[in-house]
Amino acid sequence: MLPHRPAALALSLACFVFTASGCGRRDTAVEAGVRDQVLHLGNGSEPRDLDPHIVNSYNDFNIVVALFEGLTAIDEVTSQPVPAAAESWETSADGLVWRFHIRAGARWSNGDPLTARDFVSGIHRALSPRLASEYAYVLFPISNAAAFNSGQLADFSQVGVRAPDDRTLEITLARPAPYLAAAAALPAWFPVHRASIEKLGPFDDRSVPWTRPENMVCNGSFLLREWSPGSRVVVDRNPDYWDARRVRLTRIVFYPIENASTQEAAFRAGQLHLTSDVPLPRIAHYRRSQPGILRIDPFMDTAFLRFNTGRKPFADPRVRQALARAFDRTALVRDVALGGQQPAHCLTPPGIPDYTAPVGVPDDFAGARRLLAEAGYPRGRGFPHVEIQFSTLELNQRLLEAVQQMWRRELGIEVGLANKEQRVWLNDERLRNYDVSFAHWIGDYVDPGTYLELFTADSGNNSTGWSDHEYDRLVATAGSTIDPARRAVLYRQAETLLLDEAPIVPIFFGTRIFLCHPAVRNWRPALLGLHQYKDVYLQE
């Protein structure tokens, strides 16, 4: 397969690293970056968008969190919410009213003051039915938010969001949401500079080009300098950021290189300080020979298959249940994944405080064959040809080839594999233009709700066609329950129901595997994978 344009770019850069200039060689990008505090980062894929209310992929979040700041941020070490654009907050005794206090010195990148009204505008925009944000559901604990998003309510003033003054944002909830301070760090909660968007068109129209470098007004620690599709995204330190004196990097350059081998070549040639991936055959080499630059960080990531339940044969739960059991998950992580992953028999990963997941789906080939026969496909006879779509990553390809072989050997069925660029894969998931889709979900915060809310009927990220009233009730009740023990029981019941119905198939709990140059400082392990770039710097 021919390399994507970003891969070709990285290789061409590497070819010229050691070109002579004057009396000596040129500095590599990494060397010059250390001198000038410019971080070069492999981001894994071309951004689908840089609009905080539209993005829904981890790689896009990586860039957006440099450009915008929410009420709170997530601390990498503790995974807990910390003050960001809001310097403090408090809740009422019943947990239904939250007040966030905006920093007095917070400003937009054009110098305008950041006010509580900008957060009202951001929430209004994210909930707008016209914008159709896949992440709008994280705002649904707010009173009347779901009704406004669905179009049942037209008057936004009836949604529980108001700004009694420039520095106070008051949120009234329909039900308690103990995790709200963590959720407020998500892009769906980010503010917008409404005037700069409306200068170009309606503020809830996806086609308005406000995220172009010449148009974007942002409030994060960096501002958008360049977006060259297929080449790079460049962000520069924002001098108007309220905490600008703390920001040591002058620039970050994000390279959308999907191919892990190309990223590694660029890293070794001095073109990247950080990769987003490592070629699978090279992990053992780095463990053995250069452990100082190999990072295998804990990560709240679940890899799973989605079934399109609107297509045959996946409308039949017995087929879904059969395929969910037809795995040797231990062999997959031991022999294929190679990066310290764990077999996943449930959706929620280990390590979530106050929650123990159900036992989950067994590895049971005999049971899978029995269920498939009950569904009318004994030993796979008559099973239609279907495809598993996946985004371009070496691990995805190798893992699904192993799954393909397992299903052929154990069930007698043939499945095809469809390798797609990430933007195409995401779009096909959103439109349900697939049979089976291989996906990852990285927690938005450390709570079972961020995984289980994915598959409610009103979730923009469900994309399976499956829904269940009892499941929705359990998840909604758990999300509004303050008592941790009762909350855990409800979530466990919901997760058990989800695994029994099997619109999704958990496969493994992931780790984050990447290469990190020794000059990169304060790139701390982050369970949720996102970093506060204002703390990162470069030093020999």
C-alpha positions in Angstrom: 0.0 0.0 0.0 1.3 3.5 -0.9 2.0 5.7 2.2 -0.4 8.4 3.1 0.9 11.9 2.4 1.8 12.5 6.0 4.0 9.4 6.0 5.7 10.5 2.8 6.3 13.9 4.4 8.0 12.4 7.5 10.2 10.2 5.4 11.3 13.1 3.1 12.1 15.2 6.2 14.2 12.3 7.6 16.2 12.1 4.3 17.5 15.6 4.8 18.4 15.5 8.5 22.1 15.2 8.0 22.6 17.6 5.0 25.7 19.6 5.4 25.3 23.4 5.9 28.4 25.6 6.2 30.9 24.0 8.5 28.6 21.4 10.1 25.3 19.5 9.8 21.9 21.1 10.4 20.2 20.7 13.7 17.4 18.1 13.6 13.9 19.2 14.4 14.3 17.6 17.8 17.6 19.5 18.5 16.2 22.8 17.3 13.0 22.1 19.2 14.9 21.7 22.5 16.7 25.0 21.9 13.5 26.9 20.8 10.9 25.0 23.0 9.1 23.6 19.9 7.5 20.2 20.6 7.2 17.9 17.5 4.5 15.3 18.1 3.1 12.4 16.1 -0.6 12.6 16.4 -1.7 9.5 14.6 -4.3 10.8 12.1 -5.6 13.9 10.3 -8.0 15.8 12.5 -11.6 15.4 11.5 -12.2 18.9 12.9 -10.9 21.3 15.5 -14.3 22.4 16.6 -14.6 21.5 20.3 -18.3 20.8 20.0 -17.9 18.4 17.0 -14.7 16.4 17.7 -15.2 12.9 19.0 -11.9 11.2 18.6 -8.9 10.9 20.9 -6.4 12.2 18.3 -8.6 15.3 17.7 -9.0 15.9 21.4 -5.1 16.0 21.7 -5.1 19.2 19.6 -8.3 20.8 20.8 -7.2 20.8 24.5 -4.2 22.9 23.5 -6.5 25.5 22.0 -9.4 25.6 24.4 -9.9 25.4 28.1 -13.0 24.3 30.0 -14.2 25.2 33.5 -12.0 22.4 34.8 -9.1 20.2 33.6 -8.1 16.7 34.5 -4.9 16.3 36.5 -2.8 13.6 34.8 -1.5 12.1 38.1 -4.8 11.9 40.0 -7.3 11.8 37.1 -9.3 14.2 39.2 -10.8 17.6 38.1 -8.7 20.7 39.0 -9.5 24.4 38.4 -9.0 25.7 34.9 -11.0 28.6 33.5 -13.0 28.4 36.6 -11.0 29.1 39.7 -13.5 27.4 42.1 -16.9 25.9 42.2 -19.5 24.7 44.8 -22.7 22.7 44.8 -26.0 22.9 46.7 -26.7 20.4 49.4 -29.0 18.4 47.1 -26.4 18.3 44.3 -28.8 20.0 41.8 -27.2 23.5 41.6 -23.5 24.0 40.7 -21.8 27.5 40.6 -18.5 27.9 38.8 -16.5 31.1 39.3 -14.6 32.3 36.2 -11.1 33.7 36.7 -11.0 37.5 36.6 -7.9 37.5 34.3 -9.1 34.9 31.8 -9.2 36.2 28.2 -9.7 35.1 24.6 -6.9 35.1 22.2 -8.1 38.4 20.7 -7.9 40.0 24.1 -11.6 40.0 24.9 -12.5 39.0 28.5 -13.7 35.4 29.0 -17.0 35.6 30.7 -19.6 33.1 32.1 -21.8 34.1 29.1 -19.2 32.5 26.8 -19.8 29.2 28.6 -23.6 29.7 28.2 -23.0 30.2 24.5 -20.8 27.1 24.3 -23.4 24.9 26.0 -26.2 26.4 23.8 -24.2 25.6 20.7 -23.2 22.1 21.8 -26.9 21.3 22.5 -28.2 22.8 19.3 -30.1 20.2 17.2 -28.7 21.9 14.1 -25.1 21.3 15.1 -25.9 17.6 15.9 -23.0 17.1 18.2 -22.3 13.4 19.0 -21.1 14.5 22.4 -24.1 16.5 23.4 -25.3 13.8 25.7 -22.6 14.6 28.3 -24.6 17.8 28.9 -27.9 16.0 29.5 -27.8 16.1 33.3 -28.5 19.8 32.9 -32.2 20.6 33.3 -34.1 20.5 30.0 -30.8 19.9 28.0 -31.9 16.6 26.4 -35.3 18.1 25.5 -33.6 21.1 23.8 -31.1 18.9 22.0 -33.9 16.6 20.6 -36.0 19.6 19.4 -38.8 19.0 21.9 -38.0 22.4 23.5 -37.2 25.4 21.4 -36.5 28.0 24.0 -32.9 27.7 25.3 -33.7 30.1 28.2 -35.5 27.1 29.8 -32.3 25.0 29.9 -30.7 25.1 33.3 -27.7 27.3 32.4 -27.4 31.0 33.2 -24.8 33.7 33.9 -26.1 36.0 36.7 -22.9 38.1 36.2 -19.7 37.9 34.1 -17.9 35.7 36.5 -20.6 33.3 37.7 -21.9 30.4 35.8 -24.9 28.7 37.4 -25.9 25.2 36.3 -29.2 23.7 37.4 -29.5 19.9 37.0 -32.4 17.6 36.3 -30.8 15.0 38.5 -27.7 14.9 40.7 -24.4 14.2 38.8 -21.6 13.6 41.2 -19.1 13.5 38.3 -20.0 16.9 36.9 -16.8 18.7 37.7 -14.9 16.0 35.8 -17.3 16.1 32.9 -16.9 19.9 32.7 -13.4 19.3 31.4 -14.7 17.8 28.2 -14.8 19.7 24.9 -18.6 19.7 24.8 -18.5 22.1 27.8 -15.9 24.4 26.2 -16.9 28.1 25.7 -17.1 29.8 22.3 -16.4 33.4 21.3 -19.9 33.8 19.7 -19.2 37.1 17.9 -16.3 35.7 16.0 -18.4 32.7 14.8 -21.5 34.8 13.9 -19.3 37.2 11.9 -19.0 34.2 9.5 -22.4 32.6 9.7 -24.9 31.0 12.1 -23.1 30.0 15.3 -24.6 26.4 15.2 -23.8 25.7 11.5 -21.1 23.1 11.0 -20.0 24.6 7.7 -19.0 28.0 9.2 -15.2 28.1 8.7 -14.5 29.6 12.2 -11.8 27.0 13.0 -9.4 28.2 10.2 -6.3 29.8 11.6 -7.2 33.2 10.4 -10.7 33.0 12.0 -10.3 31.0 15.2 -10.6 32.8 18.6 -9.7 30.5 21.4 -9.1 30.6 25.2 -6.5 27.9 25.7 -2.8 28.0 26.4 -2.0 27.9 22.6 -3.6 29.4 19.5 -3.9 28.0 16.1 -1.2 29.2 13.7 -1.4 26.7 10.8 -3.5 23.8 9.7 -2.2 22.2 6.5 -4.3 19.1 5.9 -2.3 16.0 5.3 0.9 17.7 6.6 0.7 19.4 10.1 -1.2 21.4 12.6 0.8 24.2 14.3 -0.2 25.9 17.6 1.7 28.8 19.2 1.8 29.9 22.8 -1.1 32.2 23.5 0.1 35.4 25.1 -3.4 36.3 26.3 -3.9 33.0 28.2 -4.5 33.7 31.9 -1.6 31.4 33.0 0.8 32.3 30.1 3.8 32.8 32.3 3.6 29.1 33.2 3.7 28.0 29.6 7.3 27.2 28.5 6.7 25.7 25.1 6.6 28.3 22.3 5.0 26.0 19.7 3.6 22.5 19.2 3.6 20.8 15.8 1.2 17.9 15.4 1.9 15.5 12.5 -1.0 13.4 11.3 1.2 10.2 10.6 -1.0 7.1 10.8 1.7 4.5 10.0 3.6 3.4 13.1 6.7 2.5 11.1 6.8 5.9 9.5 6.5 7.6 12.9 9.3 5.5 14.3 11.5 6.4 11.3 10.8 10.1 11.9 11.6 9.7 15.6 14.9 8.0 15.0 15.8 10.6 12.4 15.3 13.4 14.9 12.0 14.7 13.5 9.7 13.8 16.4 9.9 14.2 20.2 6.9 11.9 20.7 5.1 9.2 18.6 1.6 8.1 19.1 2.4 4.4 18.4 5.3 1.9 18.0 5.5 -0.8 15.4 4.6 -4.1 17.1 7.8 -6.0 16.1 9.9 -3.2 17.6 8.4 -3.2 21.1 10.6 -6.1 22.2 13.7 -4.4 20.7 13.1 -1.1 22.6 12.3 -3.0 25.8 15.6 -4.8 25.5 17.9 -2.2 24.0 16.5 1.3 24.7 14.0 1.1 27.5 14.5 4.7 28.4 12.6 6.0 25.4 9.9 3.3 25.3 6.8 4.3 27.2 4.0 1.8 28.1 1.6 3.9 30.2 -1.6 2.7 31.9 -4.6 3.8 29.9 -8.3 3.7 30.5 -8.9 2.2 27.0 -11.3 -0.6 26.1 -11.0 -2.2 22.6 -14.2 -3.7 21.3 -16.3 -4.7 18.3 -19.5 -2.9 17.5 -22.2 -4.7 15.6 -24.6 -2.9 13.3 -27.8 -4.5 14.7 -29.8 -3.0 11.9 -28.1 -5.4 9.4 -28.5 -9.2 9.1 -27.3 -11.4 10.7 -26.6 -9.0 13.7 -30.3 -8.3 14.4 -30.3 -11.7 16.0 -28.9 -11.5 19.5 -27.8 -15.2 19.3 -25.4 -14.3 16.5 -24.0 -11.4 18.5 -23.7 -13.6 21.6 -22.0 -16.4 19.6 -19.4 -14.1 18.1 -18.8 -12.4 21.5 -17.7 -15.8 22.9 -15.6 -16.9 20.0 -12.3 -15.5 21.2 -9.2 -16.6 22.9 -8.6 -13.1 24.4 -5.5 -14.3 26.4 -3.8 -15.4 23.2 -4.7 -12.2 21.4 -3.0 -9.9 24.0 -0.1 -12.3 24.6 0.8 -13.2 21.0 -0.6 -10.2 19.0 -1.0 -7.0 21.0 2.4 -7.4 22.8 2.1 -4.2 24.8 0.9 -5.3 28.3 -2.8 -5.2 27.5 -5.3 -7.3 29.5 -8.1 -9.5 28.2 -11.4 -7.7 28.5 -14.6 -9.7 29.2 -16.6 -6.6 30.1 -16.7 -3.0 28.9 -15.5 -1.0 32.0 -11.8 -1.3 32.7 -10.3 -2.2 36.0 -9.2 0.5 38.5 -12.4 2.6 38.7 -12.9 3.5 42.3 -16.0 2.1 44.1 -16.9 -0.1 41.1 -16.5 -3.8 40.4 -17.5 -4.9 36.9 -19.5 -8.1 36.2 -17.7 -11.3 35.3 -18.7 -10.7 31.7 -18.4 -12.6 28.5 -16.5 -15.9 28.6 -14.1 -17.3 26.0 -16.3 -20.3 25.0 -15.9 -21.6 21.5 -18.3 -24.6 22.2 -21.0 -22.2 23.5 -20.4 -20.0 20.5 -21.0 -22.9 18.0 -24.2 -23.9 19.8 -25.6 -20.3 19.7 -24.7 -20.0 16.0 -26.4 -23.2 15.2 -29.5 -22.1 17.1 -29.5 -18.9 15.0 -29.6 -21.1 11.9 -25.9 -21.2 10.9 -24.6 -24.6 12.0 -20.8 -24.7 11.6 -21.2 -21.4 9.7 -23.3 -22.8 6.9 -25.3 -20.0 5.2 -23.6 -17.2 7.2 -23.5 -14.2 5.0 -20.2 -12.5 4.1 -19.6 -9.5 6.4 -16.7 -7.1 6.9 -15.0 -5.7 10.0 -14.0 -2.1 9.4 -11.1 -0.6 11.3 -8.9 2.5 11.3 -5.4 2.4 9.9 -3.2 1.0 12.7 -0.8 -1.9 12.6 -2.2 -3.4 15.8 -5.8 -3.2 14.5 -4.8 -5.1 11.3 -2.9 -7.8 13.1 -5.4 -8.3 15.8 -8.3 -8.6 13.4 -6.4 -11.0 11.1 -6.1 -13.2 14.2 -9.8 -12.8 14.9 -10.6 -13.7 11.3 -8.6 -16.9 11.7 -10.3 -17.8 15.0 -13.7 -17.4 13.6 -12.9 -19.4 10.4 -11.4 -22.2 12.5 -13.8 -22.4 15.3 -17.1 -21.3 13.7 -16.7 -21.9 10.0 -17.5 -18.4 9.0 -15.6 -16.0 6.7 -15.3 -12.3 7.4 -13.5 -9.6 5.4 -11.4 -6.8 6.7 -11.8 -3.2 5.6 -8.9 -0.8 6.4 -10.1 2.8 6.4 -8.5 6.2 7.1 -9.7 7.3 10.5 -12.0 10.1 9.2 -13.7 7.7 6.9 -14.0 5.0 9.6 -15.5 7.5 12.0 -18.0 8.8 9.4 -19.1 5.3 8.5 -19.6 4.5 12.1 -21.7 7.6 12.6 -23.8 6.8 9.6 -24.0 3.1 10.5 -22.5 2.3 7.1 -20.8 -0.9 8.4 -21.3 -4.5 9.4 -18.9 -4.8 12.3 -16.6 -2.0 13.4 -13.5 -2.3 15.6 -13.3 0.6 18.1 -11.6 1.9 21.2 -13.2 4.0 23.9 -11.0 6.0 26.2 -12.7 7.2 29.4 -13.7 10.9 29.5 -13.3 10.7 33.3 -12.7 7.9 35.8 -16.2 6.6 36.2 -18.3 3.7 34.9 -20.8 6.1 33.5 -18.4 7.4 30.8 -18.4 3.9 29.3 -22.0 2.8 29.9 -23.6 6.0 28.8 -22.2 5.3 25.3 -24.9 2.8 24.5 -28.0 4.6 25.7 -30.6 5.4 23.1 -29.8 9.1 23.1 -26.0 8.8 23.0 -24.5 10.2 19.8 -21.7 7.7 20.1 -23.9 4.5 20.3 -23.8 3.8 16.5 -25.0 0.2 16.9 -28.8 0.7 16.3 -29.3 -1.2 19.6 -31.3 0.3 22.5 -33.1 -1.0 25.5 -35.5 0.9 27.8 -34.4 -1.0 31.0 -30.7 -0.3 30.2 -31.4 3.4 29.7 -33.3 3.5 33.0 -30.5 1.8 34.9 -27.8 4.1 33.5 -29.9 7.2 34.1 -30.7 6.2 37.7 -27.1 5.3 38.4 -25.9 8.6 37.0 -28.2 10.5 39.4 -27.5 8.4 42.5 -25.1 10.0 45.0 -24.6 6.9 47.2 -21.5 5.1 45.8 -22.6 1.6 46.7 -26.1 1.9 45.3 -24.7 3.6 42.2 -22.3 0.7 41.6 -25.1 -1.8 41.9 -27.1 0.0 39.3 -24.2 0.3 36.9 -23.3 -3.3 37.3 -26.9 -4.3 36.4 -26.7 -2.1 33.3 -23.4 -3.6 32.2 -24.6 -7.1 32.7 -27.6 -6.4 30.5 -25.4 -4.8 27.8 -23.1 -7.8 27.8 -26.0 -10.2 27.6 -27.5 -8.4 24.7 -24.1 -8.1 23.1 -24.4 -5.1 20.7 -20.7 -4.8 21.4 -17.9 -7.3 22.1 -15.1 -6.3 24.6 -11.7 -7.7 23.5 -8.9 -6.1 25.6 -8.0 -3.2 28.0 -5.3 -1.2 26.4 -2.1 0.5 27.3 -0.5 3.6 25.7 2.6 2.6 23.8 4.8 5.3 22.4 8.4 6.6 22.0 9.4 9.7 24.1 12.6 11.6 23.6 14.5 12.1 26.9 14.3 15.9 26.5 10.6 15.9 27.0 9.8 16.9 30.6 6.5 16.6 32.5 4.9 14.2 30.0 3.3 12.3 32.9 1.5 9.0 32.6 -2.2 9.9 32.2 -4.9 7.3 32.6 -7.2 9.4 30.3 -4.4 10.1 27.8 -4.7 13.8 27.6 -2.0 16.2 28.8 -1.9 19.8 30.0 0.6 21.2 27.5 1.2 24.2 29.7 3.2 22.0 32.0 5.4 20.4 29.3 8.8 21.7 28.3 12.0 20.5 26.6 15.4 20.3 28.2 18.6 18.3 27.4 
